[in-house]
Amino acid sequence: MRALIVTLKSPIVSLSSADIFAQTGVSVSTVNRIYAKAIERGFDPNIRPMIIKDEWVEDAPRSGRPRKHTLENTEKVIAKVCKDRYGRAGKELTSIERAEKE
């Protein structure tokens, strides 16, 4: 959606923020913020052909506490859960096999 907004607001299409709001439902202030961030991150609206890189429109890293659940901790929990009630190991799935099942 962000790449679409940057494209519509660029000089090639040159829609106003209000027109973009009417077509996408994204508020005018959000449209302006997305376009300003893209320019701040390196987007040049005057270059032809127009190039929009992912890093210009992707989410910024979130602040806050990092996740407690690392891959290593998840593997330990799954290994413990895969044992039966007598402590015998059942068939354990590797992380690759679990990813394939999902």
N, CA, C and O of each residue as an XYZ file, in Angstrom:
408
protein
N       0.819     -1.180      0.000
C       0.000      0.000      0.000
C       0.873      1.258      0.000
O       0.548      2.243     -0.662
N       1.992      1.218      0.753
C       2.862      2.391      0.814
C       3.497      2.704     -0.529
O       3.612      3.869     -0.909
N       3.909      1.673     -1.246
C       4.498      1.899     -2.566
C       3.459      2.511     -3.507
O       3.789      3.369     -4.325
N       2.221      2.075     -3.390
C       1.151      2.648     -4.198
C       0.969      4.129     -3.874
O       0.822      4.949     -4.780
N       0.978      4.470     -2.597
C       0.817      5.864     -2.178
C       1.957      6.722     -2.710
O       1.730      7.820     -3.218
N       3.192      6.217     -2.591
C       4.350      6.969     -3.089
C       4.236      7.156     -4.597
O       4.540      8.232     -5.111
N       3.807      6.137     -5.299
C       3.647      6.232     -6.753
C       2.579      7.253     -7.130
O       2.799      8.084     -8.011
N       1.439      7.198     -6.478
C       0.346      8.113     -6.813
C       0.685      9.566     -6.495
O       0.235     10.478     -7.188
N       1.476      9.780     -5.448
C       1.800     11.151     -5.051
C       3.001     11.702     -5.822
O       3.220     12.913     -5.825
N       3.766     10.856     -6.461
C       4.960     11.297     -7.189
C       4.568     12.173     -8.380
O       3.414     12.156     -8.809
N       5.528     12.943     -8.917
C       5.222     13.840    -10.039
C       4.720     13.129    -11.303
O       4.068     13.760    -12.136
N       5.004     11.854    -11.463
C       4.537     11.135    -12.650
C       3.005     11.087    -12.683
O       2.389     11.375    -13.709
N       2.403     10.721    -11.553
C       0.941     10.643    -11.463
C       0.380     11.941    -10.878
O      -0.655     12.437    -11.323
N       1.061     12.471     -9.895
C       0.784     13.750     -9.220
C      -0.661     13.917     -8.749
O      -1.294     14.937     -9.018
N      -1.170     12.915     -8.048
C      -2.468     13.064     -7.403
C      -2.266     13.811     -6.085
O      -1.211     13.708     -5.460
N      -3.267     14.547     -5.679
C      -3.195     15.228     -4.390
C      -3.429     14.206     -3.280
O      -3.923     13.105     -3.523
N      -3.069     14.588     -2.074
C      -3.284     13.696     -0.932
C      -4.765     13.410     -0.741
O      -5.135     12.302     -0.354
N      -5.612     14.389     -1.005
C      -7.059     14.191     -0.880
C      -7.566     13.182     -1.915
O      -8.432     12.361     -1.613
N      -7.025     13.245     -3.136
C      -7.415     12.275     -4.166
C      -6.967     10.867     -3.786
O      -7.691      9.895     -3.998
N      -5.766     10.772     -3.222
C      -5.256      9.463     -2.793
C      -6.125      8.928     -1.661
O      -6.426      7.735     -1.623
N      -6.532      9.801     -0.738
C      -7.449      9.395      0.329
C      -8.754      8.857     -0.257
O      -9.268      7.834      0.196
N      -9.279      9.540     -1.251
C     -10.539      9.120     -1.863
C     -10.422      7.748     -2.527
O     -11.379      6.975     -2.524
N      -9.260      7.444     -3.093
C      -9.083      6.169     -3.792
C      -8.681      5.024     -2.869
O      -9.061      3.876     -3.100
N      -7.907      5.332     -1.814
C      -7.363      4.258     -0.974
C      -7.979      4.184      0.414
O      -7.954      3.128      1.047
N      -8.533      5.297      0.895
C      -9.070      5.320      2.251
C      -8.020      5.624      3.299
O      -8.328      5.653      4.490
N      -6.787      5.852      2.880
C      -5.706      6.207      3.807
C      -5.791      7.707      4.051
O      -5.893      8.485      3.102
N      -5.751      8.122      5.323
C      -5.948      9.531      5.658
C      -4.899     10.423      5.000
O      -3.801      9.977      4.669
N      -5.255     11.676      4.822
C      -4.387     12.648      4.163
C      -3.072     12.800      4.934
O      -2.001     12.848      4.330
N      -3.152     12.875      6.259
C      -1.926     13.027      7.055
C      -1.022     11.803      6.924
O       0.201     11.940      6.891
N      -1.607     10.615      6.850
C      -0.815      9.395      6.681
C      -0.178      9.358      5.303
O       0.975      8.950      5.166
N      -0.911      9.776      4.285
C      -0.360      9.837      2.928
C       0.858     10.756      2.914
O       1.904     10.401      2.371
N       0.720     11.924      3.506
C       1.829     12.878      3.542
C       3.020     12.338      4.325
O       4.168     12.543      3.931
N       2.750     11.645      5.438
C       3.821     11.083      6.255
C       4.568      9.975      5.500
O       5.797      9.917      5.542
N       3.836      9.107      4.817
C       4.457      8.020      4.056
C       5.338      8.580      2.947
O       6.455      8.107      2.734
N       4.838      9.581      2.246
C       5.605     10.184      1.145
C       6.854     10.894      1.678
O       7.932     10.771      1.097
N       6.714     11.630      2.772
C       7.859     12.335      3.359
C       8.911     11.345      3.856
O      10.107     11.577      3.681
N       8.479     10.247      4.473
C       9.423      9.222      4.947
C      10.167      8.593      3.787
O      11.371      8.355      3.880
N       9.468      8.320      2.694
C      10.118      7.708      1.527
C      11.195      8.640      0.983
O      12.288      8.189      0.641
N      10.900      9.925      0.900
C      11.898     10.887      0.422
C      13.056     10.980      1.398
O      14.214     11.045      0.985
N      12.755     10.987      2.687
C      13.789     11.036      3.720
C      14.721      9.823      3.641
O      15.917      9.933      3.910
N      14.169      8.677      3.275
C      14.948      7.437      3.213
C      15.660      7.230      1.877
O      16.370      6.238      1.711
N      15.483      8.151      0.916
C      16.252      8.043     -0.313
C      15.461      8.054     -1.605
O      16.059      8.050     -2.680
N      14.161      8.068     -1.541
C      13.350      8.101     -2.755
C      13.518      9.450     -3.448
O      13.382     10.494     -2.810
N      13.812      9.436     -4.741
C      13.927     10.666     -5.531
C      12.814     10.651     -6.572
O      12.867      9.872     -7.524
N      11.805     11.504     -6.400
C      10.659     11.470     -7.315
C      10.972     11.953     -8.723
O      10.156     11.771     -9.626
N      12.138     12.568     -8.934
C      12.465     13.127    -10.246
C      13.269     12.181    -11.130
O      13.512     12.501    -12.294
N      13.683     11.047    -10.623
C      14.452     10.081    -11.413
C      13.493      9.248    -12.264
O      12.456      8.791    -11.781
N      13.850      9.056    -13.535
C      13.075      8.224    -14.447
C      13.946      7.099    -14.956
O      15.101      7.382    -15.275
N      13.532      5.887    -15.064
C      12.249      5.380    -14.604
C      12.193      5.403    -13.078
O      13.220      5.311    -12.406
N      10.999      5.526    -12.552
C      10.812      5.607    -11.111
C      11.152      4.267    -10.468
O      10.711      3.210    -10.918
N      11.936      4.339     -9.421
C      12.331      3.151     -8.664
C      11.880      3.351     -7.230
O      12.165      4.382     -6.622
N      11.176      2.366     -6.689
C      10.756      2.408     -5.286
C      11.317      1.167     -4.616
O      10.850      0.057     -4.867
N      12.311      1.350     -3.770
C      12.936      0.229     -3.056
C      12.156     -0.064     -1.779
O      11.528      0.816     -1.192
N      12.217     -1.333     -1.366
C      11.497     -1.750     -0.161
C      11.925     -0.948      1.063
O      11.083     -0.576      1.881
N      13.228     -0.677      1.200
C      13.699      0.023      2.398
C      13.173      1.456      2.496
O      13.232      2.064      3.565
N      12.665      1.994      1.401
C      12.104      3.347      1.430
C      10.676      3.361      1.964
O      10.205      4.394      2.439
N       9.990      2.236      1.891
C       8.576      2.209      2.281
C       8.255      1.179      3.363
O       7.088      1.012      3.717
N       9.252      0.493      3.888
C       8.972     -0.545      4.886
C       8.768      0.054      6.272
O       9.090      1.216      6.520
N       8.230     -0.758      7.161
C       8.025     -0.342      8.542
C       9.356     -0.052      9.215
O      10.362     -0.704      8.936
N       9.350      0.927     10.099
C      10.531      1.213     10.904
C      10.600      0.176     12.022
O       9.573     -0.379     12.412
N      11.799     -0.093     12.543
C      11.893     -1.031     13.665
C      11.086     -0.528     14.857
O      11.037      0.672     15.125
N      10.476     -1.427     15.543
C       9.659     -1.071     16.701
C      10.539     -0.879     17.933
O      11.530     -1.582     18.125
N      10.161      0.070     18.742
C      10.869      0.259     20.005
C      10.258     -0.677     21.033
O       9.206     -1.271     20.801
N      10.912     -0.799     22.141
C      10.370     -1.619     23.211
C      11.244     -2.812     23.522
O      12.310     -3.009     22.939
N      10.771     -3.573     24.430
C      11.507     -4.723     24.911
C      11.621     -5.781     23.823
O      10.645     -6.068     23.130
N      12.829     -6.372     23.668
C      12.973     -7.438     22.659
C      12.217     -8.693     23.081
O      11.888     -8.876     24.253
N      11.955     -9.539     22.115
C      11.233    -10.781     22.389
C      12.020    -11.684     23.332
O      13.245    -11.766     23.250
N      11.313    -12.355     24.220
C      11.944    -13.324     25.104
C      12.099    -14.678     24.422
O      13.017    -15.436     24.737
N      11.214    -14.976     23.500
C      11.194    -16.286     22.867
C      12.151    -16.317     21.686
O      11.818    -15.886     20.582
N      13.335    -16.831     21.938
C      14.295    -16.997     20.860
C      14.082    -18.361     20.229
O      13.336    -19.183     20.762
N      14.717    -18.604     19.119
C      14.597    -19.902     18.456
C      15.117    -21.011     19.371
O      14.550    -22.102     19.428
N      16.205    -20.713     20.087
C      16.786    -21.709     20.996
C      15.807    -22.075     22.107
O      15.642    -23.254     22.418
N      15.154    -21.079     22.710
C      14.181    -21.358     23.763
C      12.987    -22.125     23.219
O      12.475    -23.027     23.881
N      12.549    -21.779     22.039
C      11.428    -22.471     21.414
C      11.769    -23.931     21.165
O      10.943    -24.815     21.392
N      12.994    -24.185     20.695
C      13.439    -25.572     20.465
C      13.418    -26.361     21.781
O      13.007    -27.521     21.794
N      13.855    -25.749     22.882
C      13.871    -26.432     24.181
C      12.456    -26.777     24.634
O      12.210    -27.882     25.117
N      11.536    -25.846     24.484
C      10.153    -26.085     24.886
C       9.545    -27.205     24.049
O       8.880    -28.089     24.589
N       9.763    -27.176     22.767
C       9.200    -28.210     21.890
C       9.800    -29.575     22.205
O       9.100    -30.586     22.172
N      11.094    -29.605     22.511
C      11.732    -30.872     22.867
C      11.120    -31.440     24.141
O      10.932    -32.651     24.260
N      10.814    -30.573     25.084
C      10.217    -31.024     26.342
C       8.782    -31.510     26.128
O       8.360    -32.504     26.718
N       8.057    -30.816     25.298
C       6.665    -31.170     25.045
C       6.557    -32.470     24.245
O       5.572    -33.196     24.378
N       7.549    -32.766     23.424
C       7.499    -33.965     22.585
C       7.729    -35.252     23.373
O       7.544    -36.343     22.834
N       8.127    -35.143     24.634
C       8.305    -36.350     25.449
C       6.960    -36.784     26.002
O       6.091    -35.958     26.282
N       6.802    -38.089     26.154
C       5.556    -38.570     26.732
C       5.606    -38.404     28.248
O       6.597    -37.905     28.783
N       4.553    -38.815     28.942
C       4.471    -38.562     30.379
C       5.496    -39.346     31.194
O       5.694    -39.052     32.373
N       6.149    -40.333     30.591
C       7.174    -41.107     31.289
C       8.571    -40.594     30.998
O       9.553    -41.177     31.459
N       8.675    -39.512     30.241
C       9.970    -38.917     29.946
C      10.659    -39.491     28.721
O      11.791    -39.124     28.407
N       9.964    -40.402     28.022
C      10.553    -40.963     26.809
C      10.330    -40.015     25.645
O       9.278    -39.391     25.510
N      11.336    -39.930     24.825
C      11.241    -39.026     23.668
C      10.388    -39.657     22.585
O      10.536    -40.832     22.252
N       9.511    -38.865     22.058
C       8.716    -39.278     20.912
C       9.407    -38.775     19.655
O      10.588    -38.426     19.676
N       8.675    -38.745     18.587
C       9.241    -38.215     17.345
C       9.295    -36.704     17.451
O       8.262    -36.042     17.545
N      10.509    -36.158     17.434
C      10.671    -34.707     17.476
C      10.774    -34.176     16.059
O      11.386    -34.797     15.189
N      10.177    -33.040     15.844
C      10.261    -32.387     14.553
C      11.345    -31.327     14.608
O      11.462    -30.596     15.591
N      12.117    -31.249     13.573
C      13.103    -30.172     13.500
C      12.387    -28.880     13.135
O      11.227    -28.902     12.722
N      13.070    -27.772     13.285
C      12.448    -26.484     12.954
C      12.062    -26.428     11.482
O      11.080    -25.778     11.122
N      12.818    -27.096     10.641
C      12.504    -27.124      9.204
C      11.222    -27.910      8.963
O      10.371    -27.492      8.178
N      11.084    -29.055      9.641
C       9.869    -29.857      9.475
C       8.640    -29.123     10.003
O       7.564    -29.214      9.410
N       8.790    -28.388     11.124
C       7.666    -27.616     11.654
C       7.274    -26.510     10.686
O       6.088    -26.245     10.492
N       8.256    -25.867     10.082
C       7.969    -24.786      9.129
C       7.245    -25.335      7.910
O       6.357    -24.678      7.367
N       7.619    -26.536      7.475
C       6.961    -27.137      6.325
C       5.523    -27.507      6.629
O       4.670    -27.448      5.743
N       5.232    -27.895      7.897
C       3.877    -28.255      8.279
C       2.960    -27.040      8.310
O       1.763    -27.148      8.043
N       3.529    -25.886      8.636
C       2.720    -24.666      8.727
C       2.476    -24.169      7.369
O       1.813    -23.147      7.196
